[in-house]
């Protein structure tokens, strides 16, 4: 079959009472900054932590009794794993999930918690997919593809129905792209009901096969998948999804890991939502100015998942705080005698900065005899406060060297 609006409505009926109809929330900060009305579709609050339950449940529920009896197998970078595991458990079906060896521990643990047997294999989604096909042939499992399946696509398309019910005047929609099932389903629904909506796809620059595939007219692979957005690190779009992107999507842009990190931090700091790299790709593109916008437009992006490893989240927040000028790295030299460092610390305290780390450097700095190099990592309120700290130390007679990075707004 070819996915159309009727199939998406049928999927919605099958999913009724199973999924959460996730909220579409305003983003007042970005709206004011950009002169638009920005909203987020918070699929990070979906059961299993991402949109994947929609397609997985719709697919598995439609299997024959004989197919269900064999159990299901699926490859996944993480979110499809949890969606399939939960969908299978809800229907009393065995599930086996093949995940890349470096899949985030959070996603591996959650998948097992939902009742699946997890097999770790390969360096990317594509490696996991090939091994899942091997296991399917060996043991006779029923295969549940992450995106290249009509029922999966129709299930994801139910997000489009909910978006238009919440935002009937929607002008621009920004959707992350991995294999293309999410944007394919959503775009099919949106364009059927409100064709004037401008739909923009977003890929991670470290794994971006869609534009080359569109140029070639057929799916092509990229050799490397290297991005913090593991949920969209798919090296080749689907044979079923690429034609939907060609037909319904108005453009595809790419975002760097730094821009994705900014999107994650924005959601945490301003929306109080925990969002993973794939889920924040659309927000990253909007904040980076990569989405063409006109004043007053109603704009939405899909925060498609929230299953981020805690260690990665803390590193992202720290890096973004540096970019926002809230962490400073200062270098200065002081006389090598008792009380000299205490004087610097007192000055920093007087101007209201917080010391995160202090490092003494002697040989590595080749400091003059009688002096010692000091590196200070400081937490400040904002970029202006950081400038005040530097000025205070310079007035006290210290030659301060500040590590400079490109600064983003808070």
DOGU-205025 format. One line per 8 residues: number of its first residue (from 1); for each residue x, y, z of C-alpha. Coordinates in steps of 0.5 Angstrom, whole numbers, always signed. Each point is the difference from the previous one (the first is absolute). Layout:
N
NUM = X:Y:Z ~ ...
//
This chain:
410
1 = +0:+0:+0 ~ +2:+7:-1 ~ -1:+4:+7 ~ -5:+5:+0 ~ -5:+4:+4 ~ -5:-5:+1 ~ +6:-5:+2 ~ +2:+5:+6
9 = -7:+1:+2 ~ -1:-8:+1 ~ +7:+0:+4 ~ -3:+6:+4 ~ -6:-5:+2 ~ +5:-6:+1 ~ +4:+5:+5 ~ -6:+3:+4
17 = +1:-2:+7 ~ +7:-2:-1 ~ +4:+6:-1 ~ +0:+7:+3 ~ -2:+5:-4 ~ +6:+4:+2 ~ -1:+8:+1 ~ +2:+5:-5
25 = +3:+6:+4 ~ +2:+7:-1 ~ +7:+2:+0 ~ -1:+7:+3 ~ +8:+2:+0 ~ +1:-2:-7 ~ -6:+3:-3 ~ +2:+7:+3
33 = +7:-1:-2 ~ -2:-2:-7 ~ -6:+4:-1 ~ -5:-6:-2 ~ -4:-5:+4 ~ +4:-6:+2 ~ -3:-6:+2 ~ +3:-7:+2
41 = -3:-7:-1 ~ +2:-3:+6 ~ +1:-7:-2 ~ +5:-1:+5 ~ -5:-1:+5 ~ -3:-6:-4 ~ +0:-7:+3 ~ +7:-3:-1
49 = +2:+7:+0 ~ +0:+1:-8 ~ -5:+0:-6 ~ +2:-7:-1 ~ -6:-4:+3 ~ -5:+3:-5 ~ +3:-3:-6 ~ +2:-7:+4
57 = -6:-1:+3 ~ -4:+1:-6 ~ +4:-5:-4 ~ +0:-5:+6 ~ -7:+0:+1 ~ -1:-1:-8 ~ +4:-6:+0 ~ -4:-7:-1
65 = +0:-5:+6 ~ +5:-4:-3 ~ +5:+6:-1 ~ -1:+2:+7 ~ +1:-7:+2 ~ +7:+0:-3 ~ +2:+6:+4 ~ +3:+6:-3
73 = +7:+3:-1 ~ +2:+7:-1 ~ +7:+4:-1 ~ +0:+7:+3 ~ +4:+5:+3 ~ -4:+1:+6 ~ -7:+3:-1 ~ -3:-5:-5
81 = +3:-6:+5 ~ -4:+3:+6 ~ -6:+1:-4 ~ +0:-7:-3 ~ +1:-3:+7 ~ -5:+4:+3 ~ -5:-2:-6 ~ +2:-7:+0
89 = -1:-1:+8 ~ -7:+4:+0 ~ -2:-6:-5 ~ +3:-6:+3 ~ +5:-1:-5 ~ +8:-2:+0 ~ +5:+6:-2 ~ +7:+0:-2
97 = +3:+6:-1 ~ +7:+1:-4 ~ +4:+7:+2 ~ +6:+3:-2 ~ +6:-2:+5 ~ +1:+7:+2 ~ -8:+2:+1 ~ -1:+4:+6
105 = +0:-4:+7 ~ -7:+3:+2 ~ -3:-2:-7 ~ +3:-7:+1 ~ -3:-1:+7 ~ -7:+3:-1 ~ -1:-5:-6 ~ +2:-6:+5
113 = -5:+3:+5 ~ -5:+0:-5 ~ +1:-7:-1 ~ +4:-1:-6 ~ +6:-5:-1 ~ +6:+5:-2 ~ +5:-2:-5 ~ +6:+5:-1
121 = +3:+0:-7 ~ +4:+5:-5 ~ +2:+7:+1 ~ -6:+3:-3 ~ -8:-1:-2 ~ +2:-3:-7 ~ +5:-5:+3 ~ -6:-2:+5
129 = -5:+0:-5 ~ +4:-5:-4 ~ +1:-5:+6 ~ -7:+1:+2 ~ -2:-3:-7 ~ +5:-6:+1 ~ -3:-2:+6 ~ -7:+1:-3
137 = +2:-5:-5 ~ +3:-5:+5 ~ -5:+0:+5 ~ -7:+2:-4 ~ -1:+7:+4 ~ -5:+5:-3 ~ +4:+6:-2 ~ -3:+7:+2
145 = +4:+5:-4 ~ +2:+7:+4 ~ -3:+4:-6 ~ +0:-4:-7 ~ -7:-2:+1 ~ -7:+2:-2 ~ -3:-1:+7 ~ +5:+3:+4
153 = +0:+6:-4 ~ -8:+1:+1 ~ +1:-1:+7 ~ +5:+6:+0 ~ -4:+4:-4 ~ -5:+0:+6 ~ +4:+6:+2 ~ -2:+4:-6
161 = -7:-1:+2 ~ +1:+2:+7 ~ +4:+6:-2 ~ -5:+3:-5 ~ -6:-1:+6 ~ +5:+4:+5 ~ +2:+5:-6 ~ -5:+1:-5
169 = +4:+6:-3 ~ +7:-3:+0 ~ +4:+3:-5 ~ +7:-3:+1 ~ +2:-7:+2 ~ +7:-3:+2 ~ +1:-7:+1 ~ +6:-4:+1
177 = +2:-6:-5 ~ +4:-6:+1 ~ -3:-6:-5 ~ -6:+5:-1 ~ -6:-4:+3 ~ -2:+6:+4 ~ +0:+5:-5 ~ -3:-4:-5
185 = -6:-2:+4 ~ -1:+7:+3 ~ +1:+4:-7 ~ -5:-5:-3 ~ -5:+2:+5 ~ +2:+8:+0 ~ +0:+1:-7 ~ -7:-4:-1
193 = -3:+4:+5 ~ +4:+7:-1 ~ +4:+0:-6 ~ +3:+7:+1 ~ +4:-2:+6 ~ +7:+1:-1 ~ +3:-7:+2 ~ +8:+0:+1
201 = +4:-6:+2 ~ +6:+0:+5 ~ +6:-5:-1 ~ +6:+0:+5 ~ +6:+2:-5 ~ +4:-6:+3 ~ -5:-4:-3 ~ -4:+3:-6
209 = -2:-5:-6 ~ -6:+4:-2 ~ +2:+6:-4 ~ +5:-5:-4 ~ -6:-5:-1 ~ -5:+5:-2 ~ +6:+3:-5 ~ +1:-7:-3
217 = -7:-2:+0 ~ +0:-6:+4 ~ +3:-2:+7 ~ +7:+0:+1 ~ +5:-1:+6 ~ +5:+4:+3 ~ +6:-3:+3 ~ +0:+2:+7
225 = -5:+2:+6 ~ +3:+4:+5 ~ -4:+5:+4 ~ -3:+0:+7 ~ -7:+0:-3 ~ +0:-8:+0 ~ -7:-1:-1 ~ +1:+3:-8
233 = +6:-3:-1 ~ -2:-4:-6 ~ +5:+0:-6 ~ -6:-2:-5 ~ -7:+3:-1 ~ -5:-5:-1 ~ -3:-2:-7 ~ -7:+1:+2
241 = +2:+6:+4 ~ +4:+4:-5 ~ -6:+1:-5 ~ -4:+3:+5 ~ +5:+5:+2 ~ +1:+1:-7 ~ -8:+1:-1 ~ -1:+4:+6
249 = +6:+3:+4 ~ +2:+7:-3 ~ +7:+0:+2 ~ +5:-3:+5 ~ +6:+3:+4 ~ +5:-3:+4 ~ +3:+2:+7 ~ +6:-1:+3
257 = +1:-3:+7 ~ +1:+7:+3 ~ -6:+2:-2 ~ -4:-6:+2 ~ +3:+1:+7 ~ -2:+7:+0 ~ -7:-3:-2 ~ +0:-5:+6
265 = +2:+6:+5 ~ -5:+4:-2 ~ -6:-5:+1 ~ +3:-1:+7 ~ +1:+7:+2 ~ -6:+3:-3 ~ -5:-5:-1 ~ +2:-5:+6
273 = +0:-6:-5 ~ +5:-5:+0 ~ +2:-1:-8 ~ +5:-5:-3 ~ +4:+2:-6 ~ -5:-2:-5 ~ -6:+3:+3 ~ +4:+7:+0
281 = +2:+0:-7 ~ -6:+4:-2 ~ +1:+5:+6 ~ +8:+1:-2 ~ -2:+1:-7 ~ -5:+6:+2 ~ +5:+3:+5 ~ +6:+0:-5
289 = -4:+4:-5 ~ -1:-6:-5 ~ -7:+0:-1 ~ -3:+5:-4 ~ -5:+4:+4 ~ -5:+6:-1 ~ -2:+5:+6 ~ -6:-3:+3
297 = +0:-7:-3 ~ -3:-6:+4 ~ +6:-5:+1 ~ +1:-6:+3 ~ +5:-6:+1 ~ -1:-7:+2 ~ +5:-1:+6 ~ +0:-8:-2
305 = +3:-3:+6 ~ +3:+1:+7 ~ +4:-6:+1 ~ +7:+3:+1 ~ +5:-3:+4 ~ +1:+4:+7 ~ +8:+1:-1 ~ -1:+3:-7
313 = -5:+5:+2 ~ +4:+2:+6 ~ +6:+1:-5 ~ -5:+4:-5 ~ -2:+5:+5 ~ +7:+1:+2 ~ +2:+1:-7 ~ -6:+5:-1
321 = +1:+4:+6 ~ +7:+1:-2 ~ -3:+2:-7 ~ -4:+5:+4 ~ +5:+3:+4 ~ -2:-3:+6 ~ +6:-4:+1 ~ +7:+4:-1
329 = +7:-3:+0 ~ +5:+5:+2 ~ +8:+0:+0 ~ +4:+4:+4 ~ +7:+0:+4 ~ +1:+2:+7 ~ +6:+0:+5 ~ +2:-7:+3
337 = -1:+2:+7 ~ -5:-2:+6 ~ -7:+4:-1 ~ +1:+2:-7 ~ -5:-5:-3 ~ -5:+2:+6 ~ +0:+8:-2 ~ -2:-2:-7
345 = -6:-5:+3 ~ -2:+6:+4 ~ +0:+5:-6 ~ -4:-5:-4 ~ -5:-1:+6 ~ -1:+7:+1 ~ -2:+1:-7 ~ -5:-6:+1
353 = +3:-5:-4 ~ +0:-8:+2 ~ +6:-4:-1 ~ -1:-6:-3 ~ +7:-3:-1 ~ +7:+3:+2 ~ +7:-3:-3 ~ +7:+2:+1
361 = +5:+0:-6 ~ +7:+0:+1 ~ +5:-4:-5 ~ -6:+0:-5 ~ -1:+8:+0 ~ +8:+1:+0 ~ -2:+5:+5 ~ +6:+5:+3
369 = +3:-3:+6 ~ -3:+3:+6 ~ -7:+0:-4 ~ -5:-5:-1 ~ -5:-1:-6 ~ -8:+0:+3 ~ -6:-3:-4 ~ -7:+2:+2
377 = -6:-3:-2 ~ -6:+5:+2 ~ -7:+0:+0 ~ -3:+7:-1 ~ -7:+2:-1 ~ +1:+2:-8 ~ +5:+3:-5 ~ -1:+7:+3
385 = +2:-3:+7 ~ +6:-4:-3 ~ +3:+7:-2 ~ -1:+3:+7 ~ +4:-6:+3 ~ +5:+1:-5 ~ +0:+8:+1 ~ +1:-1:+7
393 = +6:-4:+0 ~ +3:+4:-5 ~ -1:+6:+4 ~ +4:-4:+6 ~ +6:+0:-5 ~ -1:-7:-2 ~ +1:-1:-8 ~ -6:-5:-2
401 = +0:-4:-6 ~ -7:-3:-1 ~ -2:-6:-4 ~ -5:+3:-6 ~ -5:-4:-3 ~ -6:+2:-4 ~ -6:+3:+4 ~ -7:-2:+0
409 = -6:+4:+3 ~ -3:-4:+6
//
